[in-house]
Amino acid sequence: MAPAKPILGYPTRTAAVVALRREGLSIREVAARTGIPASNVSALECCARRRRISGDQRGPSFPREILAELAPAAAARGLAAEELAWRLLSVILAEDLVDAVLDEPRGGGR
């Protein structure tokens, strides 16, 4: 997993986005101030919001087959497989890695 990226005195990009949005800045203003693309600002805010709702309830789950494949990596990090799946998805969105992940298939993709 990618390490946290401190920004503007906040420990993470997500913390910066949440704090700036609470100050009343628009998504575009946050993007301009942080240098984070507006779509990523929106994704970071969405992920933070999902974590706060109902004690980290995130809505739809991942298929069991996916969670089973992630289980060893999750266990090595002391996480549940679903938590690792959400963290991976959050990083992919926040770091704008969708094309990088999907354009470099490693045999037999989904």
C-alpha positions, -999 to 999 in steps of 0.1 A, spaced: 0 0 0 12 35 -8 25 55 22 5 85 35 13 117 17 14 147 41 2 179 25 -4 215 37 5 204 73 -21 176 73 -9 140 78 -27 127 46 -43 140 15 -76 128 28 -72 147 60 -64 179 40 -94 174 17 -118 169 46 -105 198 66 -106 222 36 -141 211 26 -152 217 62 -138 252 59 -163 257 31 -139 254 1 -154 240 -31 -139 209 -47 -123 231 -73 -108 254 -46 -94 224 -27 -80 210 -59 -63 243 -67 -49 247 -32 -36 212 -29 -26 204 -65 -48 173 -63 -71 168 -94 -107 177 -87 -119 141 -94 -94 128 -68 -105 154 -43 -141 141 -48 -130 105 -44 -110 112 -12 -139 130 3 -163 102 -7 -140 76 9 -137 96 41 -175 100 43 -180 63 38 -156 55 67 -176 78 91 -210 65 83 -222 38 107 -189 29 121 -171 23 88 -200 6 70 -191 9 33 -221 -4 15 -217 -31 -11 -192 -59 -4 -167 -76 -27 -173 -111 -41 -161 -139 -19 -137 -151 -46 -119 -117 -46 -118 -116 -8 -104 -152 -8 -76 -141 -31 -68 -110 -10 -69 -130 23 -32 -138 25 -21 -102 18 -47 -89 42 -36 -113 70 0 -103 65 -10 -67 72 -33 -76 101 -64 -66 81 -96 -82 71 -97 -90 34 -126 -66 28 -107 -37 45 -77 -44 23 -100 -44 -8 -114 -10 2 -80 4 9 -67 -8 -25 -97 7 -42 -93 40 -23 -56 43 -33 -63 34 -69 -89 62 -71 -70 88 -51 -38 83 -70 -55 81 -104 -42 46 -111 -72 31 -128 -56 32 -163 -23 20 -150 -39 -10 -133 -62 -19 -162 -38 -12 -191 -11 -36 -179 -29 -69 -177 -11 -98 -159 -24 -129 -175 -61 -140 -172 -75 -108 -157 -111 -105 -147 
